[in-house]
């Protein structure tokens, strides 16, 4: 890579403890400049910090201190100095870890997010409010024209058509709040393009690629599969590469594929 390129790796590590050594070794092989992890546990956070420091990413923060009673939180590590930003107002503040990185391309505002799923009736409003908090933050112009990145497990969309004309959110499964739910999810994946945050994977690959980043398998068959993990970035970062690392999911290191992006500002 050139001296000015920035490589970012985002991964929901699924709170897995037993496979941590394999997870850390897998990340090390990619040699990233910035790592954003979701679903980290208190028992693995110090080990992640040590492993990432050994890779030349000594600057690290996590959202453990603002956790709302959940055992899982986010962790961000960087090759360059970073400064934690104030929580954005999500109902479970540990789900969005925001930082300002002194990158070679200039100040980079980074939001490492894990939007909650809505697999329980009471979780729906939490998901909506998390999306709305992200939208309220990211629809505002960035201070001083900073580069911006939103990455992580956004738990949307439910379906994308092959020509990109239909993007279906999980709102269809929740008719009681369908309109608000749809606006919140759709706003993240599509609406933020109006605020210069573009889906890097679709920008580079179009809609021909039918990748999924999370798969739920039963013993007999694949039951659900969706593209839930994303990197959205300012066009000023000039993404040159954005793709999934499916092999880690296939190997059982997580139930999510990692996502790798390279920027060449």
Secondary structure as UniProt FT lines:
FT   TURN            3..4
FT   STRAND          6..12
FT   TURN            14..15
FT   TURN            18..19
FT   HELIX           20..30
FT   STRAND          34..41
FT   HELIX           42..54
FT   TURN            55..56
FT   STRAND          59..62
FT   HELIX           64..66
FT   STRAND          72..78
FT   STRAND          82..84
FT   HELIX           93..95
FT   STRAND          96..103
FT   TURN            104..105
FT   STRAND          106..114
FT   TURN            121..122
FT   HELIX           123..138
FT   HELIX           143..145
FT   STRAND          147..153
FT   STRAND          159..160
FT   TURN            162..163
FT   STRAND          167..168
FT   HELIX           170..173
FT   HELIX           175..177
FT   HELIX           178..189
FT   HELIX           191..195
FT   STRAND          198..199
FT   HELIX           200..205
FT   TURN            206..207
FT   STRAND          214..217
FT   STRAND          222..226
FT   STRAND          229..233
FT   HELIX           235..237
FT   STRAND          239..245
FT   HELIX           246..250
FT   TURN            251..252
FT   STRAND          258..263
//
